[in-house]
Amino acid sequence: FFFLMIRRPPRSTQSRSSAASDVYKRQVHGQWFESIEGTPYGSHNFLFVALDTKYDNAPPLLDANLVPIAFSIFEQIQPSAVTDLWSEAINKRLNTQGLNVHQQYDEILKRNLTFSDIWAIPEQDGWLYSSGLSYVCSAFATGLYKVGGLFGDFELQATEFTPRDVYSLNIFNPKPDLPPECLAIDPDLPHCQLSGRYKMKLPGVGTVAPYSHMNERCPSQPPEYFRPDN
């Protein structure tokens, strides 16, 4: 378990208007949380958090064209699992309902497209799946930041944020003054890790400023996982 410090002006500098704004944001956070409380983990779209491009997100030895083939085979064994993990999200992007992998393939061919064209379409926060809104942990955290106004007028989708995308945001202080409890556990870590068998390294903490359509077109090729500007 670890936590990061969000940059924030000292409380002594807050005006009445900013204090009132804090109260309003807490109310907005509470309302948003209540709207998604009880929904299951975001299994419908968690694969698509990492699929931002046509060809630059799969491991080098894995041909992107093999992905739908693998799902079509798996669909013969576990159709409900494939619907949950793959087909519902593809149908959202196609603006279709209930198509299985083979039917999706036919529809994509009719449009003179490929599966990689479709999975590169960014996830949308408002898409309703069979179990409701779909958020993984990093998307849930980003959703809270979004409704609280941390991103201002930028247009971005919380459901496109991986854990690294979240901790890379410059809302976090990369060199905080850690409390004594954190320093006692590990004085060398720049963040506070309270428990865990392994030491968490978080490269790039607090280094990326938010921008519109953030994390919608990101390649992820090993070993460097280079992130181009914008």
Disulfide bonds with the S-S distance in Angstrom:
Cys182-Cys192 1.86
